[in-house]
Amino acid sequence: MRELRGMRLALVLTTLSLLFLVSNGLVTSRFLQRISHGSNFLTTDELWFNQTLDHFSPLDHRKFQQRYYEFTDYFRLPDGPIFLKICGESSCDGIANDYIGVLAKKFGAAVVSLEHRYYGKSSPFKSLRTENLKYLSSKQALSDLAVFRQYYQESLNVKVNRSNVENSWFFFGVSYSGALSAWFRLKFPHLTCGSLASSAVVLAVYNFIEFDRQIGESAGAECKAALQEVNGLVEQRLALDGYAVKSLFGAANLKIDGDFLYLLADAAAIAFQYGNPDRLCSPLVQAKKDGEDLVNAFATYVKGYYLGSFGTNVETYNQQHLKRTNSAGDTSDRLWWFQVCTEVAYFQVAPSNDSLRSSKIDTEYHLDLCKNVFGEGIYPDVDATNIYYGGTKIAGSNIDLFTLYS
């Protein structure tokens, strides 16, 4: 027990120091932050196992193929710890060579990673019609992790010719997967020694106005004033010639004004979220001082950085794209919005005053999106989510929650 406590403390301290170096600050944009690791992986070799479709029905015995990965180069057989890195709301294409790899080498751990149900190649259905999404939830995902954990432990025991032996398991996650890490320890305390949850969104929030307020504080007075002026000017131009102003930003295909304004809000926020405020603020503030066209200056930033080097696809904001039900290709936008619209909300609405985003991005916009994309009767029951997990009063032990701000 003392050894486990020592390992947990060392894990926390080492993780904090490593995350401090790579922290992106505030976590959440329209779709909760998806950490991109580029092409630097410990492994991309795919493995598969049969997962239960509905963990809460004694009559439904359907299975689906769920993708996972393992990296054992540093594993101290047979009793080294096992680090389970939880994949979140996007395709899981391997185990990234990040801080967990450093920890695995330090502690002689195996690293395994399970793709979240429905995302990437782990979809139970070929069609993602709303009725087929009813098994997409955090509750089902947690049970997936529990079943996988047992499967992998038993497989390891067979490999080393032993039985009824348990390695020490630690769970890791960031943002939504960080919440899953914390919730797993809460719901399955007997299956893990501890959970590290970075920027974990454990509290479901209906109207998440705090996000915009944090961005405003990070921006500073001059940049904030310039962004607020840009919003007003863009709204004026939308009323006069919506197609022209959308074309200026490379987003003419966004027919719904709210979708376009959401794109602009995220484009601004991402500069602070990823530690590049000067990419946005310097040209905007200078344009304001020189009396130049602020909308043109902002459009140059959006096209050059957010849609350019950062790599955002405008279609991410298109509700017609979100309606696409074919499981081929990248479906994570539709899938995450379903979770937003049914469980966690995090509607990034404009605060009633001093907002950095358009006031048209309100609760009604979000609820209309949920209805338009998924049909009648789809809305987030955040109270039920918080009652089930405990929100910020999560009562589990050995759960380390931390958020770093840049």
N, C-alpha and C positions, 0 to 999 in steps of 0.2 A: 504493500500500500504506500509506504514512504517513497519507494522508487517511482511509482506512478505519479505521485504528487510532484516529485522533483522533475519528472519528464514533462508534466503538464506546465509547470512554471517555466521551464526552459523553452518549451514550445511557444508559450505566450510571449515571452521576452524577445525571443529570436524573431518571431513573426512580426511583432510590433516594429522592431528595428528595420526589418526588410520592407514592410509595407510603408514605413515612413519615407523610404527612399523612392517608392514608386507610386505614392498616394496621388489619386486624381481629385481629391477633395470631395465635395458634395456629390452624393450618388444619385441620381435619378434624373433622367430627362423624360421625354414623352414615354419611351419604353425604358424601364429600369435599366440602369447601366449594364451594357454588355461588354465585358472586358475582352479586348482583342489581343491575342498573343502572337499574331503573325504566323510565321512558318516555323518557329523555334519550338520544337516538341521533344519531350523525352521519348515518346512513342506515338505512332499513329496506326499501329496494328490493331485492327478491329477484332473484337471477340463478341460472342452472342450467347444469350441464354433465354429460356422461355419464362416470360413474366405473366403473372395473373392479370387479366384485364380489370376485373372488379373485385377488389379485396373485401368488399363489404356485403357481398351476396353469397350465401351458401349454395345457391342454385346455379349460378353462372360460373361455368368451368372453362371459359374461353381463355386462351393464352395469346400472347404476341411476342415477337422477337425484339429484345431490347439490347442495344449496343453498349459495350463497355470496353475499357482498356485496363491494362496492368503494366506496371514497370517495376521490375524486381532486381535491377542491377545492384542496388545498394542493400538489398534485403538480408538481414542477419538471420539465417535459418537456424532453428525452426521457430524461435520465440520472439523475433523482432516485431515491433509494432506495425500496424497497417493503417495508412492514411487514406481515408476515402475523400476524394475531392469531388464535391457535388457539382454537376453541370446544371446550369440554370436554363433560362428562357431563350436558348438558341441551339443551333446544331453543335454537337460535341464531336470535334474532329480529331481528338487526341488528348494526351496529357501534356500540358504546356510546361516548358522548362523555366519555371519561375521560382518563387520563394519556397514552394512546397518541395521542389527538387533539392534545394539546399538543406531543408529540414530532414528530408529522407536520408540524405548522405550523412548528416550529422548523427542521426539516431538509428541508422541501420534499418530503415523502414521500407516496406513495400508501398507503392502508391497505386490505387485503383480509382477509376472514375466511371460513373454510370450516367449515360445520357438520359435526360428527363423524358418521360413518356410523351409521345406525340411529336416532339421536336426532332429535327435531323432525320435519321433513318429509323427512328423508334416509334413510328406511327402505327397504331393498331388498325387503322382504316385507310383505304385508298381515297375515300371522300371525306373531307373535313366539314361536311354539313353540320349545322348547329346541333342536330340531334345526335350526331356521332361524337360530339365534344363533351358529352355529359360525364365521361370518365377522366376528363382533364381537370385535375384539382390538386392542391397542395396535400390534401389528405391521402389521395391515392398515390401521389409521388413519394410521400414519407413511407408508406407501406411497401412501395417498390424498393426503397432503400433497405428496409428491414429484411425483405425476402432476399435481395441480392447479397446483403451482408452475410446472411446465414448460408446461402449457396456458396459463396466464395470461401468462407471459413471451413465448411465441410469439404470443399474441393482441396483446400490446402492440407487438411488433415489426412486425406486419402494419399496425397502426394508424398507426405513424410511418414506414412504408415503409422498413424496414431488415431485415437478417437477421443471424443469428449474433452478436447483441449481448446482453450480460447486464447487467441492473441489479443493484445491490447489495441483497440480500435479508437482512432481519433477522426472526427469529421471536420471538414473545412468548407467554407462557402463565402461568397461575396455578394452583397446586395440581396436579391431574391434568394439565391442559393445559400446566402448567409443566414437568411431567415429559416430556410429548410434545415440548415445545420443546427441552429438553436432549437427549433421545434422538434427535431429528431431526438435530441438529448432529453427534451421534456417528455415526449411520448414514449420513447424506447430507452429509458436510462440503463437498462440491463444489457444493451447491445453496444454501448460505446462508453469509453472512459471519460470523454470530454468532447466539447465542440468549440471551435473557433469560428466566430461569425463576424466578418468585417463589414461594416456599414450595413448591417442586417436590417431589413425593413420588417421588423417583427410587429409593428403597430400598423394595422390597416387604417387608412385615413380616407374619408370621403372627399373633402375638398382640401387639397394639400397646398395651401397658400404660402406655407413656410418656405417652400422651395424658391418661389419668386423673391421673397424677402431676403433670403440668404444670398441670392445672386445680386440683388441690389446693394447689399452691404459689401460684397466682394468687388463690385464695379467701381465704387467710389463716386463722389458727387458729380464730377465732370462727365464721366462716361455714362453714368445713370441718366443725367439730364439729356444727353445726346440721344440715347436709346429711346427715352420717352418721347422726344420730339420726332424721332423717326417713326414710331408707332402712329402718332397722330397724322403725319404726312402720308404714310402708307394707307391708312384708312380713308383719307380724303381722296386719294387717287383711285382706290378701289371703287368708291362710289361713282367716280366719273368715268373710268375706263378700266375695269377689272382685268381684262385680258392683257392690256398693255403693261400694267404694273407687275402682273404675275410673270409675263414674258421677260421683263427686265431682270427678274431673279431666277430665270431658268425653270419656272414652275407653272407654265401655262396650262399644263394638263390637270391641275388641281381646280376642279370646278367649284367646289365648296369653299367659300371664303374662309371659314373657320379652319379648314385643313391647311390653307396657305398661311394663315396667321400663326398657326401652331408651328409650322416649319420655321418661320422667322423667329419665334420665341426660343425654340430649341437651338437654332443657329447661334443666337446670342449667348445662351446659357452654356453652350459647350465650350466656349472660349475660357470660361472660368472653371468649369468642371474638369477640364483637361490641362489646366495650368498654362494657358496661352492668352491671357487677357490683352496683351499688347497687340496681338493680331487683329483684335476687334477695336479696342479703345483708341489706340494711337491714330489710325486714319479717321475715325469718327470725330474725335475731339478736334483734330487738326482741320477737318472739313468744316466743322462748326465755327471755329475761330476765323477761318478764311472766307466764310460766307458762301461756301460751295454747297452743291446739292447733296444733302445728307442721305437721301434715298439712294442716289447713285453710289455713294461711298459705301453704304451698307450692302447694296447689291453686289458690289465688287468683292466684298469680304465673303458674302454668302456663297457666291459662285466659285470664288478662288479657294476658299478654305473649307467651308462646311460641305459643299457639294463636290469640291475638288480634292485637295490633299487629304482631308479627313475621310472622304469617301462615302458620304451619305447619299442614298438613293431617294429622289423625290417621291417615288412611288410608295415609300414607307408611309407617307402622309395621305395617300389617296384612298378614300373609302371604297372606291371601286376595286382597288387592289386588295383591300382587307376582306372583301366579299368572296374572293377566289377560294374555291373549295377543293381544288385538285391538290393532292398531297405531294405532287412532284415539285421539285425546286425548293426555294427558301420560303417556308410557310410560317416562320416564327412571328412575323408581324400579326397575322390573324390569330395565331394561337395565344400570344401574350395578351392581345386585346381581349380575348375571351376570358382570361384569368383576371384581367383588370375589371371587366364588366360583370364578373360574377363573385369575386372574392375580395380583392384588395383595394380597388378603386384608385387611390392616389391621383385623383383628378387634379391636374395642375391648372387650377383656375386662377384668374387674375384677382389679386386682392382688391378690396373695395376702394382703396386709395393708394397712391404712390406706386402703381404697378409698372413693371417693366414689360409686361405683355399686354396685348390688346384686351380690352374689357369684353370683347366678343367671345373670348375663350372662357366661357362660364360653365356652370353645372349643366345647363340645358344643352349646350353643345355636346358635352360628353354623353349625356343620356340619349340624345338623338343619335349619336354615333353608335352606341350599343344597340339601339333599336334598329337602325338602318342596316347595320352589318350582320346582326345575329337574330333579329326578329323580336316580336313582342315578348314581354315578360322577362327580359334579361336585364338585370341590374345588380350592382354589388351589395351584398349583405355584409357590410363591414362589421356591424355589431356582432353577428354570429361568428365571424372570423376571430375577432378579438376575445370574445367569450371563450371560444374553443382553445385558443393558444395563450391567452393572458395578456396580449399586447406588450407594453413596456414593463408590466408587472409579472413577466414570465417567471415561473417559480422553480424551474429546474436547477440542479446543481452542476458545477463544473462547466458552465456556459460562459465563455468569454466574448462579450460584445464590445466592439470598439469601432469608432469612426474617426478618421483623420481628415483634417481640413487643411487645404493648401492656402 
